[in-house]
Amino acid sequence: MDLQDVLEDLAQRLGRGLFVDSTDGRMLGYSKQDAHADPARVASVMSRRVAPEIREWQNRYGISKATEVVRLPPNAELGIRARFCAPIRRDGRCLGYLWTSADGKALDETALGALQGAAADLARVLSGRGDEREDLIRWLLDPDRSGEGARDRLAALEPSLLSSEVLICAGVPISRRQQVPALSAAELERLGTALPRALPCFVAPTHVTALLLSGPSGPTALDEALRRSARRPFAIGIGDPVPFEVCAVREAYGQARAAAGVAALDPALPRVLPWSGAGPYRMLLPVAPGPDPVLVPLGNDEELVRTLETYLDAGCDVQRTAASLHLHRTTVYYRLDRIATTLGADLRDGLVRSHLHLALKAHRLSGRPSNGHLW
């Protein structure tokens, strides 16, 4: 019996709509019978996620630690009618929540027992699903295998993957030595047991990788899971958000691992680092094909490009830049301000300067594209 079978069977017995979501707010499933769905639940079904403000409100009622059905009152401001929650628990962990509307009625003992029994069935389904997801994510990201079968199976387990962009996040341990260490045997065992139960992820000898729906809660969920399970700090790299397609996901996997590695090695970078924030390392690491897009916002404005390159060549000395370009210093300052605004970059930041300088020189090596644009 799979998740949908459990929901439909119980919905028919209770005469009520049911829905299941994960502890991090992902919509896992809902019954066809849902005549009393409130506006908040309709919005969650449409977006395949529970809004953060609703999750925060729900958690005030202790559902993550509850072992029996909890009744939550209505909340008109959030569009929520009164509802019942049966926590889905296994081996002391909360895997998600089974919900049904109160519909103005109390649940009798028989209905309460049926709801609890369905939560137990769903715990077996979800815990087994976690093991399968771990193997499928490994398969999907393995460059030596065709990933289409893994993609299709993961999409069947989690249909929202097809309608959303996904994030690949990688975590590596941080060491005082100038290298990224491998995980110890004890860490592999501990993380390999704990993490896949909390997240769709796998643990390799050198890193942890999670496949998550795009959004700020994804990297946070991996960070929190590592903080709970690991006994030393981890750096986390985040690939660019991509559609759930094999080639795109594998490219994002390379970005995430590269970002995690440089975040672990360079204290000037944040510990949780998107690939888009990796600065000059985007040019130094052979991860992303083609030219770095950092200069694209400047378009075909040769005046600004020439000013930026001269300024960086001159060691960011405005007076030398003005002399080289035969401009007044005020004009140079004006152009630099326009460049910073256009690029959304802080030209006082050394890593930003290095990134832009490398991108300019890489462009000189590559030659001008046939479309006539500088970038």
Order of alpha helices (4+ residues) and beta strands (2+ residues): alpha-beta-beta-alpha-alpha-beta-beta-beta-alpha-alpha-beta-alpha-beta-beta-alpha-beta-alpha-beta-alpha-alpha-alpha-alpha-alpha
